[in-house]
Each structure stands twice: as C-alpha cells, then as structure tokens.
C-alpha cells in the first residue's frame, strides 16, 4: 500500500511530457499489437467510437494526404482533428484541430491516460506511442470534431491507431520496403500489414502508384471485406510546366467514380504530391458519395470549389515547406 501511495505521489509531480518521455525511455522503439490499447480505451469510455475517422496508412505520403484532406474539409466548414507522428518538438504537436495545437487540451487528455495507467499499475507496460494514441482519442472526442484524420504509426494491422470497428474511409498512400524487421521482408508482406486498416463494408482508397504485388494484396483484402466503394485513385496531372502566380502547381484530376474532370491549384510542391493529391481527393469523394447513397445523417457535402480552395491552401509545416 505504501508503495502504491508513493507511486501516486510521484505521478502528481510528473508532467505530461515527462510521463511520455519516461515511457519512451522505458520501452523504446515500436511494439505492434492491439490488446493493451483496446483494454485501455475500454476503461477510458471508448472515445474512438464518438468520432468519424478517416484512417491513413502508407510508407510515404500519409502526412501530406492528411494535410490536403484537412484543408479541404476546413474549406467546406468542418472541424477537423489530425493525428500525425512523429512530433517535431513537443508531444502536444501530434494532435491538431483545424491546424492548431491545443497544449492544455493535450495535457488534460494525457493526464487521464496517465491516471488510468498508474491506477492499473500498467504505466510500465505501454510505449509512449500507445499512450499518446489513447490521449489523442480522448482529446479529439472531447473536442467533438466533425472528422478525425488519423495517421498510422507503423504498418497498420497491429498499429495502436487501428482500434476502430468502422471508419469513414481507409487510405493507403504508398507501399515500399519500410520497417522490414516488423512488417515483413517483401512488398507483398508489408502491403498485407498496411491493408489491415481496411474495414468490412467501409470505403477504401489506395493510390494507383502501389507496386503490382502490393496492389494485388490491397485488391484482395478489399474484396474479402466487401469494401464499398474500393477505389484506385489516379494521380493528378500537371496542366502545364509553369506554376500559377501563387506558386502553386496547376493540376487536373479525373474522378474514378464519375469520370468528371477537376482542375485546381496545388500548394504542396513535388511531383509525388500529384499522386497524394489524387488520393486525398478520391478519399473525400468516396466518403461524400457513400454518405449520399446511404442517407447518412449529417453527411459530408463537398463542392469542387471547396476542393479547389483546400488544395490551394494546404500546408505541411516542417516538411521542407
């Protein structure tokens, strides 16, 4: 009992950043698995169930796709929470709402996670990322954001973010040889892990740039789960080699569902961002079409002008902006 009291007293003096730093020092690296996260979230009241989640996985491009989608959703008047990793300077940067960091809201959320873990005597069993993910769900649920864009940490199937039974859309931006010690030695094996974020009967979108082996795995996974719709997102293409007066890339994109064309200005630079842009737009279109078809309450409604404004204003700070 004395040990428990001492433990609780020491925790009151430990700040949220220090708590996460302690977990990171105690269990460095990545640990895949969902059992601990699921148990913790049950004790926290299942905050993830209160959110409309768009889950974004992939070797590269996750952050850019989230930034574009967030910008478009905000242009349409929605409040948007984004979870990305790793943070640049402070843990609180992992969660933004409408592009802004709320340090106090983050501290409250981490404090709830910290209190629960210490109470259960399990703070030494969690990685910092697992605890941060739990805090993210708590913070975004409390803010009651319209949409939560959640970036996968590593892989997908056994990543601590993969705790939702249903999602608005699951997205795979790219597949390459990453974290082979954890995900597998081949592109196909890694694609199997990344496809693990797909959910039964929920929309799923993958980039057309996936290697053949990865694409085969993604298609098979989507088919087995009856993902509806399942879209292979074409990249946007540059309209000309010159940029607009705002320094944006002039681009055109064809909707794989309707065949209609959309021209827009893309603020993020690099040829690879054309693929990311196509994936981001396809995902949002898939969600809007699904809501319309299913008669979803408070559906996602997007116009071409919302997309144009969002893509023109999208930014991804700290990534060679």
Rosetta silent file (secondary structure, phi, psi, omega in degrees, C-alpha in Angstrom):
SEQUENCE: XXXXXXXXXXXXXXXXXXXXXXXXXXXXXXXXXXXXXXXXXXXXXXXXXXXXXXXXXXXXXXXXXXXXXXXXXXXXXXXXXXXXXXXXXXXXXXXXXXXXXXXXXXXXXXXXXXXXXXXXXXXXXXXXXXXXXXXXXXXXXXXXXXXXXXXXXXXXXXXXXXXXXXXXXXXXXXXXXXXXXXXXXXXXXXXXXXXXXXXXXXXXXXXXXXXXXXXXXXXXXXXXXXXXXXXXXXXXXXXXXXXXXXXXXXXXXXXXXXXXXXXXXXXXXXXXXXXXXXXXXXXXXXXXXXXXXXXXXXXXXXXXXXXXXXXXXXXXXXXXX
SCORE:     score description
SCORE:     0.000 S_00000001
   1 L     0.000  -44.535  178.662    0.000    0.000    0.000 S_00000001
   2 H   -59.157  -39.407  178.989    2.830    2.397    0.915 S_00000001
   3 H   -62.913  -40.570  179.577    4.421    1.676   -2.471 S_00000001
   4 H   -64.403  -41.355  178.414    1.133    2.492   -4.235 S_00000001
   5 H   -64.540  -43.201  178.943    0.792    5.785   -2.350 S_00000001
   6 H   -62.616  -38.803  179.541    4.378    6.709   -3.139 S_00000001
   7 H   -63.489  -45.208  179.764    3.806    5.857   -6.777 S_00000001
   8 H   -64.225  -40.311 -179.904    0.704    8.064   -6.931 S_00000001
   9 H   -64.993  -39.382 -179.931    2.515   10.940   -5.196 S_00000001
  10 H   -66.630  -32.640 -178.827    5.418   10.742   -7.628 S_00000001
  11 H   -68.367  -34.832 -179.263    2.984   10.827  -10.549 S_00000001
  12 H   -64.288  -24.247  179.448    1.402   14.076   -9.372 S_00000001
  13 L   -90.723   -4.845 -175.630    4.790   15.717   -9.733 S_00000001
  14 L   -97.737  119.112  178.707    5.362   14.258  -13.176 S_00000001
  15 L   -71.789  169.836 -176.179    4.215   16.420  -16.091 S_00000001
  16 H   -65.447  -42.312  179.094    2.595   15.023  -19.201 S_00000001
  17 H   -63.925  -41.296  179.916    5.675   15.484  -21.376 S_00000001
  18 H   -65.595  -37.840  178.166    7.835   13.854  -18.702 S_00000001
  19 H   -60.145  -48.891 -179.767    5.385   10.963  -18.430 S_00000001
  20 H   -67.282  -37.728  177.094    5.570   10.228  -22.158 S_00000001
  21 H   -63.300  -37.465  178.746    9.343   10.693  -22.157 S_00000001
  22 H   -65.382  -42.591  178.242    9.578    8.182  -19.305 S_00000001
  23 H   -63.205  -39.847 -179.021    7.520    5.643  -21.226 S_00000001
  24 H   -65.900  -37.659  178.862    9.676    6.179  -24.303 S_00000001
  25 H   -71.276  -35.148 -177.432   12.849    5.645  -22.297 S_00000001
  26 H   -76.269  -35.138  179.586   11.434    2.561  -20.583 S_00000001
  27 L  -134.070   73.517 -178.267   10.110    0.878  -23.730 S_00000001
  28 L   -69.269  159.303  177.211   11.947    2.405  -26.699 S_00000001
  29 L    85.751 -166.302 -174.657   11.117    1.518  -30.265 S_00000001
  30 L  -107.996  135.577  173.404    7.930    0.113  -31.756 S_00000001
  31 L  -124.391  117.059 -179.973    5.740   -2.610  -30.265 S_00000001
  32 L   -88.590  144.717 -179.258    2.967   -3.919  -32.501 S_00000001
  33 L   142.845  148.741 -172.956   -0.240   -5.262  -31.001 S_00000001
  34 L  -114.098  -13.692 -172.658   -3.694   -4.022  -30.061 S_00000001
  35 H   -56.911  -47.643 -178.631   -4.681   -5.839  -26.873 S_00000001
  36 H   -63.515  -44.584 -178.339   -3.274   -3.247  -24.466 S_00000001
  37 H   -63.549  -41.426  179.989   -4.701   -0.314  -26.402 S_00000001
  38 H   -63.516  -44.817  179.344   -8.149   -1.881  -26.636 S_00000001
  39 H   -62.001  -43.778 -178.989   -8.270   -2.583  -22.879 S_00000001
  40 H   -63.284  -45.116 -178.449   -7.152    0.943  -22.047 S_00000001
  41 H   -66.148  -32.491  175.128   -9.690    2.581  -24.351 S_00000001
  42 H   -61.110  -41.927  179.604  -12.479    0.488  -22.842 S_00000001
  43 H   -70.850  -24.401  178.876  -11.576    1.898  -19.422 S_00000001
  44 L   -88.951    2.309  176.366  -11.481    5.411  -20.906 S_00000001
  45 L    93.296   17.358  178.465  -15.007    5.033  -22.279 S_00000001
  46 L    53.498   56.507 -177.967  -14.242    4.092  -25.899 S_00000001
  47 H   -61.270  -27.072 -178.049  -13.684    7.665  -27.100 S_00000001
  48 H   -64.477  -23.419 -178.955  -12.828    6.481  -30.630 S_00000001
  49 H   -74.430  -12.626 -179.699  -16.445    5.435  -31.150 S_00000001
  50 H   -88.325    0.629 -171.608  -17.548    9.068  -30.866 S_00000001
  51 L  -118.132  149.630  169.276  -15.556   10.094  -33.940 S_00000001
  52 L   -92.429  109.408 -168.433  -15.880    9.908  -37.703 S_00000001
  53 E  -104.775  134.159  168.548  -12.468    8.514  -38.565 S_00000001
  54 E  -114.468  113.592 -170.610  -10.518    8.616  -41.799 S_00000001
  55 E  -100.489  125.349 -171.754   -7.558    6.257  -41.346 S_00000001
  56 E  -120.184  115.705  177.382   -4.451    6.947  -43.438 S_00000001
  57 E  -120.549  171.470  179.437   -1.650    4.415  -43.882 S_00000001
  58 L   142.960  158.255  179.284    1.282    4.024  -46.248 S_00000001
  59 L   -68.344  -47.277  177.728    5.039    4.061  -46.443 S_00000001
  60 L  -133.948  156.897  172.932    5.187    7.684  -47.600 S_00000001
  61 L    95.700   -5.923 -177.296    2.647   10.428  -48.144 S_00000001
  62 H   -59.942  -48.963 -177.376    0.469    9.964  -45.058 S_00000001
  63 H   -64.169  -41.415  179.766    1.136   13.399  -43.642 S_00000001
  64 H   -65.029  -42.917  179.058    0.688   15.195  -46.953 S_00000001
  65 H   -63.172  -42.694  176.711   -2.591   13.408  -47.671 S_00000001
  66 H   -61.071  -41.953 -179.454   -3.865   14.277  -44.188 S_00000001
  67 H   -62.928  -42.712  179.701   -2.847   17.910  -44.686 S_00000001
  68 H   -66.585  -46.122 -179.389   -4.694   18.133  -48.007 S_00000001
  69 H   -63.039  -42.245  178.607   -7.817   16.410  -46.712 S_00000001
  70 H   -60.659  -43.754 -178.635   -7.872   18.564  -43.599 S_00000001
  71 H   -63.639  -42.157  179.127   -7.558   21.731  -45.661 S_00000001
  72 H   -66.128  -44.627  179.975  -10.414   20.732  -47.981 S_00000001
  73 H   -62.243  -40.208  177.462  -12.678   19.746  -45.081 S_00000001
  74 H   -65.931  -37.468  177.776  -11.996   23.044  -43.337 S_00000001
  75 H   -62.076  -28.797  179.200  -12.751   24.915  -46.555 S_00000001
  76 L   -87.202    1.542  174.610  -16.141   23.166  -46.505 S_00000001
  77 L    94.532   11.726 -179.635  -16.770   24.371  -42.954 S_00000001
  78 L   -94.549  150.609  171.684  -15.995   21.211  -40.981 S_00000001
  79 L   -88.094  136.612 -169.905  -13.896   20.977  -37.823 S_00000001
  80 E  -132.452  125.201  171.148  -11.013   18.561  -38.330 S_00000001
  81 E   -99.738  141.002  179.187   -8.728   16.788  -35.918 S_00000001
  82 E  -129.756  132.731  173.280   -5.454   15.354  -37.218 S_00000001
  83 E  -114.779  122.745  179.960   -3.124   12.904  -35.514 S_00000001
  84 L  -137.306  157.290  179.599    0.359   12.605  -37.002 S_00000001
  85 L  -149.349  154.531   -4.507    3.690   11.257  -35.858 S_00000001
  86 L   -78.287  164.119  175.065    6.424   11.780  -35.023 S_00000001
  87 L   -73.909  162.869 -178.831    6.090   15.231  -33.476 S_00000001
  88 L   -89.027  -46.219 -176.203    8.715   17.850  -34.311 S_00000001
  89 L  -125.549  -46.679 -175.251    9.394   19.453  -30.928 S_00000001
  90 L  -130.208  150.944 -178.918    6.750   18.558  -28.331 S_00000001
  91 H   -57.256  -34.404 -176.221    4.351   15.650  -27.877 S_00000001
  92 H   -61.903  -19.933  179.939    1.363   18.013  -27.999 S_00000001
  93 H   -71.088  -11.473 -178.925    2.061   18.688  -31.687 S_00000001
  94 H   -64.985  -26.553 -177.895    0.842   15.189  -32.527 S_00000001
  95 E  -119.464  127.641  173.109   -2.769   16.391  -32.371 S_00000001
  96 E  -126.812  151.759  172.281   -4.145   19.450  -34.123 S_00000001
  97 E  -124.668  118.531 -174.285   -7.682   20.753  -34.503 S_00000001
  98 L    51.994   40.806  175.566   -8.203   22.915  -37.556 S_00000001
  99 L    81.235    1.424 -175.726   -4.442   23.192  -37.837 S_00000001
 100 E  -113.530  141.179  174.772   -3.912   24.437  -34.280 S_00000001
 101 L   -88.012  132.692  177.147   -2.185   22.773  -31.337 S_00000001
 102 L  -115.058   95.215 -173.878   -4.082   22.959  -28.032 S_00000001
 103 H   -63.202  -41.876 -177.930   -1.492   22.316  -25.346 S_00000001
 104 H   -66.256  -41.028  178.058   -3.933   22.451  -22.437 S_00000001
 105 H   -64.191  -38.040  177.718   -6.372   20.012  -24.071 S_00000001
 106 H   -64.262  -43.473 -179.899   -3.457   17.659  -24.776 S_00000001
 107 H   -61.922  -41.636  178.729   -2.279   17.853  -21.174 S_00000001
 108 H   -62.670  -43.503 -178.718   -5.750   17.019  -19.897 S_00000001
 109 H   -65.393  -46.298  178.318   -6.027   14.052  -22.238 S_00000001
 110 H   -63.192  -37.635  178.589   -2.575   12.693  -21.377 S_00000001
 111 H   -59.768  -39.470  177.899   -3.372   13.254  -17.713 S_00000001
 112 H   -65.699  -41.951  178.104   -6.428   10.988  -17.990 S_00000001
 113 H   -64.974  -45.119  179.702   -4.381    8.290  -19.689 S_00000001
 114 H   -58.889  -46.737 -179.639   -1.596    8.663  -17.139 S_00000001
 115 H   -60.704  -42.364 -178.914   -4.025    8.424  -14.223 S_00000001
 116 H   -66.289  -44.609 -178.407   -5.650    5.284  -15.634 S_00000001
 117 H   -66.143  -42.176  179.435   -2.359    3.530  -16.343 S_00000001
 118 H   -66.714  -41.029  178.669   -0.879    4.353  -12.951 S_00000001
 119 H   -59.038  -38.768 -179.381   -4.091    3.290  -11.217 S_00000001
 120 H   -85.433   -5.889 -177.421   -3.919   -0.051  -13.022 S_00000001
 121 L    68.964   28.745 -175.507   -0.173   -0.385  -12.441 S_00000001
 122 L  -116.086    9.935 -177.247    0.378   -0.655  -16.187 S_00000001
 123 H   -64.369  -24.776  178.182    2.293    2.524  -16.989 S_00000001
 124 H   -83.444   -4.068 -177.837    5.460    0.480  -17.372 S_00000001
 125 H   -99.319   -7.640 -176.094    3.810   -1.830  -19.904 S_00000001
 126 L  -106.053  145.953  169.864    2.908    0.791  -22.508 S_00000001
 127 L   -80.397  162.325  177.535    5.037    2.504  -25.113 S_00000001
 128 H   -61.820  -37.414 -179.442    4.862    6.272  -25.389 S_00000001
 129 H   -65.642  -40.849  178.402    3.157    5.924  -28.772 S_00000001
 130 H   -62.592  -42.524  178.155    0.444    3.677  -27.355 S_00000001
 131 H   -67.055  -40.499  179.313   -0.227    6.162  -24.560 S_00000001
 132 H   -63.850  -38.940  177.700   -0.161    9.093  -26.999 S_00000001
 133 H   -61.385  -44.936  178.672   -2.685    7.339  -29.245 S_00000001
 134 H   -60.855  -42.473  178.451   -5.049    6.858  -26.316 S_00000001
 135 H   -63.995  -36.950  177.746   -4.680   10.519  -25.374 S_00000001
 136 H   -58.717  -47.626  179.721   -5.367   11.502  -28.972 S_00000001
 137 H   -61.051  -41.526  179.502   -8.713    9.678  -28.970 S_00000001
 138 H   -62.300  -47.342 -176.673   -9.647   11.316  -25.669 S_00000001
 139 H   -64.526  -45.747 -176.748   -8.718   14.805  -26.860 S_00000001
 140 H   -69.913  -33.798  176.554  -10.489   14.607  -30.224 S_00000001
 141 H   -66.613  -40.596  179.088  -13.624   13.095  -28.685 S_00000001
 142 H   -65.739  -35.139  178.290  -13.754   15.890  -26.117 S_00000001
 143 H   -77.370  -11.950  178.309  -13.383   18.497  -28.860 S_00000001
 144 L    52.158   49.512  178.914  -16.215   16.785  -30.795 S_00000001
 145 L   -67.160  153.112  178.658  -14.518   17.345  -34.149 S_00000001
 146 L   -69.216  -40.030  179.960  -16.555   16.595  -37.265 S_00000001
 147 E  -140.419  143.086  177.522  -13.828   14.390  -38.727 S_00000001
 148 E  -116.641  118.411  178.224  -10.675   12.795  -37.325 S_00000001
 149 E   -99.688  112.491 -170.394   -7.822   12.118  -39.753 S_00000001
 150 E  -113.575  118.722  179.776   -5.610    9.509  -38.147 S_00000001
 151 E   -88.198  128.120  176.695   -2.156    8.722  -39.478 S_00000001
 152 L   -62.739  144.953  175.871   -0.900    5.181  -38.924 S_00000001
 153 L   -79.282  -68.599  179.345    2.317    4.888  -36.936 S_00000001
 154 L  -135.782  128.024  176.474    3.888    1.695  -38.315 S_00000001
 155 L    74.152 -108.137 -179.333    2.279   -0.803  -40.659 S_00000001
 156 L   166.773  -62.142 -173.737   -1.431   -0.814  -39.989 S_00000001
 157 L   -54.080  -44.594 -176.221   -2.967   -4.113  -38.910 S_00000001
 158 L  -111.861   16.349  178.040   -1.323   -4.128  -35.465 S_00000001
 159 L   -75.064  147.318 -175.868   -0.667   -0.390  -35.131 S_00000001
 160 L   -64.150  -15.153  176.875   -2.034    1.265  -31.985 S_00000001
 161 L   -81.332  -12.650 -170.541   -4.247    3.544  -34.106 S_00000001
 162 L   -90.327   63.553 -174.533   -6.132    0.569  -35.583 S_00000001
 163 L  -118.182    6.524 -178.540   -8.803    0.281  -32.892 S_00000001
 164 L   -94.373  136.926  177.441  -11.936    1.360  -34.782 S_00000001
 165 L   -77.510  -29.943  177.783  -14.524   -1.196  -35.867 S_00000001
 166 L  -135.016  150.317  175.632  -15.765    1.148  -38.596 S_00000001
 167 L  -136.541  160.758  173.948  -14.193    4.071  -40.431 S_00000001
 168 L   -68.862  -39.537  177.362  -15.371    6.649  -42.924 S_00000001
 169 E  -164.995  143.362  169.791  -12.570    5.555  -45.247 S_00000001
 170 E  -108.517  140.998 -171.065   -9.273    3.703  -45.054 S_00000001
 171 E  -131.615  134.900  171.766   -6.475    5.006  -47.255 S_00000001
 172 E  -120.142  114.512 -173.891   -3.165    3.553  -48.414 S_00000001
 173 L   -83.151  -32.258 -177.517   -0.940    6.225  -49.926 S_00000001
 174 L  -170.977  160.999  175.556    2.034    4.077  -50.947 S_00000001
 175 L  -138.412  124.694  175.980    3.802    0.798  -50.165 S_00000001
 176 L  -142.539 -173.584 -179.145    7.553    0.317  -50.060 S_00000001
 177 L   -84.058   93.712  178.003   10.156   -1.565  -48.069 S_00000001
 178 L  -131.629  146.113  178.670    9.876    0.008  -44.628 S_00000001
 179 L    47.958   48.277 -176.114   10.257   -1.450  -41.123 S_00000001
 180 H   -62.651  -26.393  178.216   11.038   -4.848  -42.623 S_00000001
 181 H   -67.473  -22.194 -178.436   12.043   -6.195  -39.225 S_00000001
 182 H  -107.500  -32.820 -169.623    8.455   -5.660  -38.064 S_00000001
 183 H  -105.539  -17.767 -178.162    6.311   -5.848  -41.202 S_00000001
 184 L   126.488  161.796 -173.090    7.990   -8.427  -43.414 S_00000001
 185 L   -87.470  -16.270 -174.667   10.747   -8.743  -45.972 S_00000001
 186 L  -117.022  161.447  176.858    8.707   -8.269  -49.156 S_00000001
 187 H   -60.964  -39.710 -179.957    6.458   -5.574  -50.584 S_00000001
 188 H   -63.318  -42.264  179.889    3.564   -8.043  -50.550 S_00000001
 189 H   -64.788  -40.807  179.226    4.067   -8.849  -46.866 S_00000001
 190 H   -67.857  -39.713  177.422    4.222   -5.165  -45.983 S_00000001
 191 H   -61.431  -35.006  177.749    1.115   -4.476  -48.076 S_00000001
 192 H   -60.776  -42.279  178.657   -0.683   -7.186  -46.099 S_00000001
 193 H   -68.037  -43.039 -178.499    0.039   -5.290  -42.890 S_00000001
 194 H   -68.378  -33.798  178.001   -0.959   -1.916  -44.339 S_00000001
 195 H   -70.049   -9.375  179.668   -4.181   -3.359  -45.760 S_00000001
 196 H   -66.887  -10.262  177.073   -5.100   -4.342  -42.218 S_00000001
 197 H   -85.238   -9.158  176.574   -6.671   -0.915  -41.677 S_00000001
 198 L   -66.008  143.770 -178.450   -9.441   -1.743  -44.180 S_00000001
 199 L  -123.237  147.951 -175.944  -12.793   -2.360  -42.515 S_00000001
 200 L   -55.896  125.832  175.546  -15.731   -4.521  -43.575 S_00000001
 201 L    65.454    8.401  178.160  -18.161   -2.715  -45.922 S_00000001
 202 L   -97.704  150.986  178.230  -16.378    0.608  -45.386 S_00000001
 203 E   -58.562  146.939  176.423  -14.919    2.713  -48.223 S_00000001
 204 E  -142.844  139.228 -178.010  -11.264    2.132  -49.056 S_00000001
 205 E  -133.044  131.731  175.633   -8.947    4.080  -51.354 S_00000001
 206 E  -126.497  149.677  178.356   -5.441    3.167  -52.498 S_00000001
 207 E   -71.484  143.463  177.913   -3.038    5.105  -54.660 S_00000001
 208 L   -69.057   -9.492 -178.890   -2.551    3.905  -58.228 S_00000001
 209 L   -82.889   -2.576  178.966    1.204    4.145  -57.601 S_00000001
 210 L   -58.663  137.944  174.568    1.242    0.963  -55.471 S_00000001
 211 L   -58.609  158.477 -175.038    3.636   -1.670  -56.872 S_00000001
 212 H   -55.348  -45.648 -179.616    1.952   -4.598  -58.598 S_00000001
 213 H   -61.724  -41.892  179.960    2.495   -7.015  -55.702 S_00000001
 214 H   -68.521  -39.718  179.696    1.109   -4.503  -53.208 S_00000001
 215 H   -63.253  -40.438  178.403   -1.860   -3.651  -55.415 S_00000001
 216 H   -60.217  -42.450  178.844   -2.797   -7.330  -55.694 S_00000001
 217 H   -65.111  -44.671 -178.746   -2.798   -7.645  -51.916 S_00000001
 218 H   -62.762  -44.004  179.290   -4.860   -4.461  -51.477 S_00000001
 219 H   -62.529  -43.498  179.287   -7.447   -5.539  -54.039 S_00000001
 220 H   -62.961  -42.833  179.890   -7.732   -8.982  -52.453 S_00000001
 221 H   -64.261  -45.064 -179.450   -8.135   -7.504  -48.970 S_00000001
 222 H   -63.343  -38.937  179.332  -10.774   -5.020  -50.114 S_00000001
 223 H   -66.449  -42.435 -178.315  -12.692   -7.754  -51.906 S_00000001
 224 H   -66.623  -26.717 -179.454  -12.655  -10.086  -48.907 S_00000001
 225 L   -97.996    0.957 -178.568  -14.005   -7.276  -46.703 S_00000001
 226 L    54.977   41.771  177.983  -16.566   -6.067  -49.284 S_00000001
 227 L   -60.301  130.903 -173.372  -15.149   -2.548  -49.072 S_00000001
 228 L  -142.333  111.873   -3.228  -17.662   -0.242  -50.726 S_00000001
 229 L   -83.453  164.765  167.809  -16.518    1.602  -52.637 S_00000001
 230 E  -113.132  119.422 -176.048  -12.980    0.435  -53.273 S_00000001
 231 E  -120.006  136.895  167.352  -11.147    2.984  -55.405 S_00000001
 232 E   -97.535  109.780 -170.664   -7.745    3.001  -57.053 S_00000001
 233 E   -81.580  120.631  175.837   -7.021    6.722  -57.023 S_00000001
 234 L   -73.925  152.222  176.938   -5.383    8.146  -60.138 S_00000001
 235 L   -74.429  156.729  167.589   -2.787   10.866  -59.638 S_00000001
 236 L   -71.333  156.715  178.559   -3.465   14.448  -60.608 S_00000001
 237 E  -123.376  143.098  179.408   -1.551   15.549  -63.688 S_00000001
 238 E   -67.484  136.935  177.994    0.071   18.942  -64.269 S_00000001
 239 E   -75.317  -35.790  177.878   -1.821   21.128  -66.716 S_00000001
 240 E  -150.382  170.014 -179.343    1.383   22.917  -67.714 S_00000001
 241 E   -80.616   -9.032 -178.429    5.015   23.037  -66.674 S_00000001
 242 E   -96.466  160.219  177.628    4.586   26.520  -65.220 S_00000001
 243 E  -100.081  162.577  177.132    3.195   27.474  -61.834 S_00000001
 244 L   -74.299  176.511 -179.365    0.411   29.904  -61.077 S_00000001
 245 L   -67.040  -14.875  178.163    1.059   33.376  -59.716 S_00000001
 246 L   -92.055    1.591 -178.389    0.652   31.938  -56.209 S_00000001
 247 L    81.063   12.195  178.426    3.470   29.437  -56.739 S_00000001
 248 L   -89.116  158.977  173.997    1.032   26.539  -56.910 S_00000001
 249 E   -86.969  127.823  175.782    1.082   23.708  -59.435 S_00000001
 250 E   -79.638  123.494 -172.133   -1.792   23.830  -61.908 S_00000001
 251 E  -136.818  159.902  177.252   -3.245   20.325  -61.975 S_00000001
 252 E  -132.654  143.010 -177.566   -6.119   18.288  -63.352 S_00000001
 253 E  -138.674  139.605  178.943   -7.710   15.170  -61.847 S_00000001
 254 E  -107.620  126.411 -178.910  -10.273   12.704  -63.154 S_00000001
 255 L   -68.719  120.105 -178.965  -12.811   11.237  -60.750 S_00000001
 256 L   -69.049  -15.947 -179.912  -12.634    7.405  -60.991 S_00000001
 257 L   -87.728  -38.421 -173.793  -16.308    7.143  -59.980 S_00000001
 258 L  -115.332  -17.840 -176.703  -17.883    9.626  -62.390 S_00000001
 259 L    81.713   -2.936 -179.049  -15.197   10.386  -64.965 S_00000001
 260 L   -71.104  153.928 -178.353  -15.621   14.121  -64.389 S_00000001
 261 E  -103.493  145.634  177.796  -12.573   16.392  -64.540 S_00000001
 262 E  -133.651  126.351  174.763  -11.440   18.808  -61.857 S_00000001
 263 E  -105.239  140.124 -178.488   -8.797   21.494  -62.265 S_00000001
 264 E  -156.330  168.694  175.634   -7.156   23.007  -59.196 S_00000001
 265 E  -104.847  128.643 -177.130   -4.024   24.671  -57.859 S_00000001
 266 E  -106.525  120.839 -174.872   -1.845   22.517  -55.614 S_00000001
 267 L   -79.603  -29.259 -178.016    0.190   24.342  -52.983 S_00000001
 268 L   -80.031  133.475 -171.607    2.434   21.432  -51.946 S_00000001
 269 L   -94.456  154.336  178.578    5.452   21.054  -54.216 S_00000001
 270 L   113.971  138.874 -179.513    6.986   17.961  -55.804 S_00000001
 271 L   -58.844  -34.271 -179.219    5.800   15.558  -58.479 S_00000001
 272 H   -63.769  -22.825  179.540    4.947   12.970  -55.795 S_00000001
 273 H   -71.671  -18.001  175.460    2.373   15.388  -54.381 S_00000001
 274 H   -66.351  -39.365  175.619    0.304   14.936  -57.539 S_00000001
 275 H   -67.096  -44.208  178.465   -0.250   11.322  -56.513 S_00000001
 276 H   -61.130  -39.523  179.507   -1.010   12.353  -52.937 S_00000001
 277 H   -62.730  -44.658  178.414   -3.482   14.948  -54.190 S_00000001
 278 H   -61.011  -39.728  179.366   -5.328   12.370  -56.280 S_00000001
 279 H   -67.161  -43.092 -179.211   -5.519   10.020  -53.318 S_00000001
 280 H   -63.109  -45.803 -178.861   -6.766   12.735  -50.954 S_00000001
 281 H   -66.443  -42.138  179.545   -9.495   13.928  -53.321 S_00000001
 282 H   -60.643  -39.841 -179.779  -10.599   10.378  -54.146 S_00000001
 283 H   -64.291  -45.502  179.824  -10.935    9.559  -50.436 S_00000001
 284 H   -65.906  -40.126  177.575  -13.087   12.600  -49.729 S_00000001
 285 H   -63.395  -39.388  179.978  -15.212   11.938  -52.807 S_00000001
 286 H   -62.825  -42.431  179.195  -15.679    8.323  -51.708 S_00000001
 287 H   -65.109  -46.898 -179.280  -16.914    9.409  -48.279 S_00000001
 288 H   -60.912  -43.045 -179.815  -19.285   12.025  -49.708 S_00000001
 289 H   -65.947  -38.961  179.288  -20.708    9.558  -52.240 S_00000001
 290 H   -65.877  -44.268  177.425  -21.159    6.887  -49.567 S_00000001
 291 H   -59.149  -44.122 -179.279  -22.972    9.291  -47.247 S_00000001
 292 H   -63.288  -44.315 -176.783  -25.259   10.361  -50.081 S_00000001
 293 H   -68.924  -36.494 -175.775  -26.031    6.797  -51.133 S_00000001
 294 H   -91.668   -5.669 -177.548  -26.643    5.528  -47.601 S_00000001
 295 L    66.995   38.530 -178.017  -28.564    8.560  -46.367 S_00000001
 296 L   -63.746  131.627  174.536  -26.040    9.172  -43.587 S_00000001
 297 L   -60.289  144.508 -177.858  -27.149   11.791  -41.024 S_00000001
 298 L    47.694   61.584 -174.424  -25.083   14.982  -41.227 S_00000001
 299 L   -71.742  158.598  171.948  -23.443   13.835  -44.456 S_00000001
 300 L   -74.187  122.984  179.149  -20.182   15.092  -45.869 S_00000001
 301 L  -122.667  118.866 -178.857  -21.036   17.624  -48.578 S_00000001
 302 L  -127.179  139.555  171.809  -18.215   18.930  -50.765 S_00000001
 303 L  -106.563  164.293  175.986  -18.237   21.157  -53.826 S_00000001
 304 H   -60.063  -33.034 -179.776  -15.495   21.460  -56.424 S_00000001
 305 H   -68.662  -35.979  174.369  -14.840   24.947  -55.073 S_00000001
 306 H   -59.733  -43.175  179.790  -14.235   23.540  -51.579 S_00000001
 307 H   -64.699  -44.756 -179.486  -11.661   21.167  -53.087 S_00000001
 308 H   -60.820  -46.537 -179.157  -10.001   23.952  -55.070 S_00000001
 309 H   -63.943  -42.222 -178.513   -9.761   26.229  -52.040 S_00000001
 310 H   -65.883  -43.507 -179.400   -8.476   23.441  -49.807 S_00000001
 311 H   -68.798  -31.210  178.895   -5.813   22.224  -52.208 S_00000001
 312 H   -71.170  -30.889 -174.932   -4.667   25.793  -52.821 S_00000001
 313 H  -100.016   -6.517 -175.295   -4.289   26.469  -49.087 S_00000001
 314 L   -59.548  139.312  176.435   -2.910   23.119  -47.916 S_00000001
 315 L  -142.348  153.292 -179.259    0.346   23.272  -45.987 S_00000001
 316 L  -136.780   79.694 -172.732    2.527   20.711  -44.216 S_00000001
 317 L   -58.895  144.132  176.450    4.861   22.682  -41.898 S_00000001
 318 L    85.351   -4.543  179.795    8.285   21.283  -41.108 S_00000001
 319 L  -111.503   59.610  179.107    8.376   19.117  -44.237 S_00000001
 320 L    57.089   41.117  179.917   10.584   21.361  -46.378 S_00000001
 321 L   -66.718    0.000    0.000    7.773   23.862  -46.822 S_00000001
